Each structure stands twice: as C-alpha cells, then as structure tokens.
C-alpha cells in the first residue's frame, strides 16, 4: 500500500481528498485502481497525469515501481519540453 498525495484539482476530483492510500505495485496499477475507486479522476488520467516519486517526475513510465514508503504526488500534466 502506498500513500499518494493529490495536487490541486485532482483532490477535488477525488471527492475533496488530498491523500489516498492505494494498493498498487506500479504506476499502471495505480492509475487503474484510482479510476475504479475515484471515477472523477478518470478524465484526468486520460488527459495525462505526472507522477512524482521521491522528487523525480515520471510521465508515460507506466511500469515504474512504487517503492514502499516513497513520497508520491500526482500532478496535472503540464505541456512543454
């Protein structure tokens, strides 16, 4: 189980929660379970969400494992290079 902090609008989409506990081993499973438990997050996931794990931002790295005890943040994806 990992604790995930939802940034800004993502918390609103999850029923006002700013942190959730999810049983997931990687980013792909995290997104799947978030969409199941919090349907309001699904449009955000479809548009793209960045995942910060211990300060490193991952985009499109769905197989990245989620280490126990890691600091995990979900952020709306920003355009740019």
C-alpha positions as CSV (number, residue, x, y, z in Angstrom):
1,X,0.0,0.0,0.0
2,X,1.3,3.5,-0.9
3,X,0.1,6.9,0.2
4,X,-0.5,9.2,-2.7
5,X,-0.9,13.0,-2.4
6,X,-3.3,14.5,-4.9
7,X,-2.4,18.0,-6.1
8,X,-4.9,20.8,-6.6
9,X,-7.8,19.8,-8.9
10,X,-7.0,16.1,-8.6
11,X,-8.1,16.2,-4.9
12,X,-11.3,17.9,-5.9
13,X,-11.9,15.1,-8.5
14,X,-11.4,12.5,-5.7
15,X,-14.2,13.8,-3.6
16,X,-12.1,16.5,-1.8
17,X,-9.4,14.2,-0.6
18,X,-5.8,15.4,-0.8
19,X,-4.3,12.0,0.2
20,X,-5.4,8.4,-0.6
21,X,-4.0,5.0,0.2
22,X,-3.8,2.6,-2.7
23,X,-2.6,-0.9,-3.0
24,X,-0.5,-0.7,-6.2
25,X,2.9,-2.0,-7.4
26,X,3.5,0.3,-10.3
27,X,2.1,3.5,-12.0
28,X,-0.1,1.5,-14.4
29,X,-1.9,-0.3,-11.5
30,X,-2.1,2.9,-9.5
31,X,-3.9,4.7,-12.3
32,X,-6.3,1.7,-12.9
33,X,-7.2,1.5,-9.2
34,X,-7.6,5.2,-8.8
35,X,-10.0,5.3,-11.8
36,X,-12.0,2.4,-10.2
37,X,-12.2,4.0,-6.7
38,X,-12.5,7.6,-7.8
39,X,-14.3,7.9,-11.1
40,X,-13.8,11.6,-11.1
41,X,-10.1,11.1,-11.7
42,X,-10.5,9.1,-14.9
43,X,-10.8,12.1,-17.2
44,X,-7.6,13.5,-15.7
45,X,-5.8,10.1,-16.1
46,X,-7.0,10.0,-19.7
47,X,-5.5,13.5,-20.4
48,X,-2.3,12.6,-18.6
49,X,-1.0,12.9,-15.0
50,X,2.6,13.2,-14.0
51,X,3.7,11.2,-11.0
52,X,6.4,12.4,-8.7
53,X,8.2,9.6,-6.7
54,X,10.7,11.0,-4.1
55,X,11.0,14.2,-6.2
56,X,11.6,12.6,-9.6
57,X,8.8,13.2,-12.1
58,X,7.6,10.4,-14.4
59,X,5.5,10.8,-17.4
60,X,4.5,7.8,-19.6
61,X,6.6,5.5,-17.5
62,X,3.7,3.2,-16.6
63,X,5.9,0.3,-15.5
64,X,7.8,2.3,-12.8
65,X,7.5,0.5,-9.5
66,X,6.1,2.3,-6.5
67,X,8.5,1.7,-3.5
68,X,7.0,1.4,-0.1
69,X,7.5,4.5,2.0
70,X,8.1,6.7,-1.0
71,X,6.8,10.2,-1.2
72,X,4.3,10.0,-4.2
73,X,2.5,13.0,-5.7
74,X,0.1,13.1,-8.6
75,X,0.2,16.3,-10.6
76,X,-1.8,17.6,-13.6
77,X,0.4,17.2,-16.6
78,X,1.9,20.4,-17.9
79,X,2.7,21.0,-21.6
80,X,6.2,21.9,-22.5
81,X,9.6,20.5,-23.1
